[in-house]
């Protein structure tokens, strides 16, 4: 299959925000900020979040939505580069600054669910993890520029859709 540079499919990589949050989960009618644990295991977990203080204005432009592909840009060496596809999510949850949202071009020839599975495939994820840098003992970070330069396989779109359908039925 053809190899392509990730940037070819990306419209943007959105960054989140990490204000000082309360030490409790946000109620369903409150704004909250995801914690890194929301994507750590490559499955989206909306319960991993904290409540935004009432005196902080929410940022609706970074609210997580169904169909988002989230990527842990910073974590321990073993856990960095986790990716999660958002199948469903409650309203009023925002991304933290440790997580990127990968926005695909509208005319990209990549299925988002296929891409999610490709990014978490062990060999691919390990190659992305090698791009992370940071001092010993710190949580390594993957920059947007390095992530955009990753080489990925590009199977035919119909094959990607078939694979994504299988993933959806399993999920």
C-alpha positions in Angstrom: 0.0 0.0 0.0 1.0 3.6 -0.6 2.7 5.4 2.3 1.5 8.9 3.0 2.6 11.7 5.4 -0.1 12.2 8.1 -0.3 15.9 7.3 -1.9 15.0 4.0 -5.1 14.1 5.8 -5.1 16.7 8.5 -7.1 19.9 8.4 -5.9 20.8 11.9 -4.6 19.5 15.2 -6.5 21.3 17.9 -5.0 21.8 21.4 -7.0 21.7 24.6 -6.8 23.8 27.8 -6.1 22.8 31.4 -7.4 25.2 33.9 -7.3 24.5 37.6 -10.3 22.3 38.1 -12.3 21.2 41.1 -11.4 17.8 42.8 -14.6 16.2 41.7 -16.4 15.1 38.5 -18.6 17.6 36.7 -22.3 17.1 37.1 -24.2 16.5 33.8 -25.2 20.2 33.6 -21.7 21.5 34.4 -18.7 22.0 32.2 -15.8 19.7 32.8 -12.3 19.1 31.5 -11.1 15.7 30.5 -8.2 14.1 32.3 -5.5 12.2 30.4 -7.1 9.0 31.5 -10.0 9.7 29.1 -7.8 8.3 26.3 -4.9 6.4 28.0 -6.3 3.0 27.2 -7.1 3.8 23.5 -10.9 3.8 24.3 -12.7 7.1 25.1 -13.8 7.3 28.8 -15.9 10.4 29.5 -15.9 9.6 33.2 -12.3 10.6 33.4 -12.9 14.3 33.9 -13.0 17.1 36.5 -15.4 20.0 37.1 -14.6 23.4 35.8 -14.9 26.0 38.6 -17.9 28.3 38.2 -15.7 31.4 37.9 -13.9 30.0 34.8 -15.6 30.6 31.4 -15.9 27.5 29.3 -14.3 27.3 25.9 -17.0 25.7 23.7 -14.6 25.5 20.7 -12.7 22.7 22.4 -15.8 20.7 23.5 -15.5 17.1 22.6 -18.0 15.8 20.1 -19.0 12.4 18.6 -16.6 11.5 15.8 -13.6 13.3 17.3 -10.3 11.5 17.2 -8.3 12.3 20.3 -4.6 11.8 20.8 -2.5 11.9 24.0 0.4 14.1 23.1 2.1 13.8 26.5 2.2 11.0 29.1 4.8 8.4 30.3 6.9 6.7 27.7 4.7 3.7 27.7 1.4 5.6 27.5 2.1 8.5 25.2 0.6 8.4 21.7 -2.7 6.8 22.9 -5.6 7.6 20.6 -9.3 7.2 21.1 -12.3 7.6 18.8 -15.3 9.3 20.4 -18.3 7.1 19.7 -20.6 8.9 22.2 -20.1 11.7 24.7 -22.1 13.9 27.0 -22.2 17.6 26.4 -20.0 20.2 28.1 -16.7 18.3 28.2 -13.5 20.0 27.0 -10.2 18.7 25.9 -7.2 19.3 28.2 -3.9 20.6 26.9 -2.3 17.1 27.1 -4.7 15.9 24.4 -4.8 16.8 20.7 -8.0 16.6 18.6 -7.0 15.4 15.1 -9.3 17.1 12.5 -9.4 15.5 9.1 -9.8 17.3 5.8 -13.3 16.9 4.5 -12.0 15.5 1.3 -9.4 13.2 2.9 -9.2 9.7 1.6 -9.0 8.1 5.1 -11.7 6.6 7.3 -11.5 8.1 10.8 -12.2 4.8 12.5 -9.6 3.0 10.4 -7.1 5.8 11.2 -7.8 5.4 15.0 -7.1 1.7 14.7 -4.0 2.3 12.6 -2.6 4.8 15.2 -3.1 2.3 18.1 -1.7 -0.7 16.2 1.3 -1.6 18.4 4.0 -1.3 15.8 2.7 2.1 14.5 2.2 3.4 18.0 5.7 2.5 19.0 7.1 4.3 16.0 5.1 7.4 17.0 6.2 7.1 20.7 9.8 7.3 19.5 9.1 10.9 18.4 8.3 11.9 22.0 11.0 13.9 23.7 11.5 15.1 27.3 14.0 14.9 30.1 14.5 11.7 32.0 11.8 11.2 34.5 9.5 13.7 32.8 6.4 13.0 30.7 7.6 13.0 27.1 5.8 15.2 24.6 5.0 14.8 20.9 4.9 18.0 19.0 2.3 18.8 16.3 5.1 19.1 13.7 6.5 15.7 14.5 3.1 14.1 14.4 2.2 15.7 11.1 5.4 14.1 9.6 4.5 10.5 10.5 4.4 8.1 7.6 1.2 6.0 7.5 -0.1 3.3 5.2 -3.1 4.1 2.9 -5.1 1.1 1.9 -7.9 1.6 -0.7 -10.8 3.6 0.9 -13.3 0.8 0.3 -11.1 -1.6 2.3 -10.8 1.0 5.1 -14.6 1.4 5.2 -15.0 -2.4 5.5 -12.4 -2.6 8.3 -14.1 0.4 10.1 -17.5 -1.4 9.8 -16.0 -4.5 11.5 -14.5 -2.3 14.2 -17.9 -0.6 14.7 -19.7 -3.9 15.1 -17.2 -5.1 17.7 -17.4 -1.8 19.6 
